[in-house]
Amino acid sequence: EGELDMIDDAFSDLVCEGLIRAKEAFCKGGVVRELAGVALCTDDELGTLYCMFVETKDVEGSDDPDLLFTPVDWPSGDGLESFLEANRVMREGLENSGDLLPHVDRTFEALVVAPV
């Protein structure tokens, strides 16, 4: 077999812990922010995970009517620091996978299930 089984509670926990750390970093210093959106993002190979945030004031003040639906254009994110362990697991899965498509399918499924 040799491939890392990513659909398990341990990986889901890493993703959820990363989301919590990312939100804490975003609201550092006890700053209360009214969030309009949170997006869990990844690269094309599903080897890197990060989080983006957009505040209601940014959406309401934007000239872009689609800003809420384009996380890559959101002004705030956590970089990769909040998801170091989840990224390690994802990269191991990518490296151990004999084929990119099964890795992408398996990892995407795990990411959809994780925050539930």
N, C-alpha and C positions, 0 to 999 in steps of 0.2 A: 504494500500500500504506500507507505512513505509520505503521503500528503498529510498536511496538518488539517485536522478536523476543526473548522472554524465555527461550525454551528453548535456551540455549546454555551453553557451558562458562564464559564470563565471569560470567554470573549465578549459576550453580552455585557458582563459586569465591567470589563475594561472600557467598553464604549460608553456605557452609562456614567462611569466614574470620570471619563474624559469630558463628557458633556457638563457634568457638575463643575469640574475644575474650570472649564472654559467660561461658564456663566459667572462663576465667582471672580475670575480674572476680569471679565467684562464689567462687573459691578464692583470692582475693587474700591476699597475705602468706604464701603457702605453706601455708595451712590445708588439711588433708586432710579432705574431706567424703565420707561414704558416700551417694552419690546413689541414690535409689529411682526417680527419674524426671526426664526432661528433655522439655520440650514446646516446639516451634516454633509460635508463635501468630501470628495475624493478625486484622485487622478484617474486617467483612463485605464490604467492597469490595476486599479484598486490595491495599490501598495502604500498609499499615504492617505491619512484621514485628518481633517481639520474642520473647524466650525466657524460659521459666519453669523453675524447679528445685524439687524437693522432696527432702529428705533422708530417709533411712530412719528416723531418730529421730522426725521429724515424723509420718510415716505410722504408725509403731508407737505413738506417744503420742497419736494423735488419737482423738476420740470418733466421728469420721465414718468409717464403714467403706469409703466410696467415695472418700476423699481422693485416693488414688493415681490415680483415673480422672477427676478434675476439676481440671485445671491452673489454671483461673481462681481456684481457692481456695488454690493453693499459696502459701506465705509468701515465696518469693524469686523475683526476676526481675531482668533487666538493664535495664529501661527500653528506650529505643530506641537508645542510644548505640552498641551493638555492631553495629547493622545500618544505619547511616546511608546507606552507598552502595547496599545492596540496596533500602532503602526509597526512595531517589531513583529507582532504576530501576523499581520497582513503581509509584510515583506517576506517572512519565512514561508508563508503559504504560497506566495508568488514564486519564490526561488525553488520550492519543493514541487511545484506543479509542473507536470510534463507539458502542459498545454495551457495557454492563456485563457481560453474560453471557459473551461471548467473552473478555474480559479475565480474568474470574474463572476460566474453564476453563483458559486458557493459563497463567495464573500458578499455579494450583493444581497443574497438571501439572509445572511447573518446580520448584515447592517439593517435590513428592514425589520427584522425580529428584535434586535437588541434594545431599542428604546421603549419597547412595549412593557 
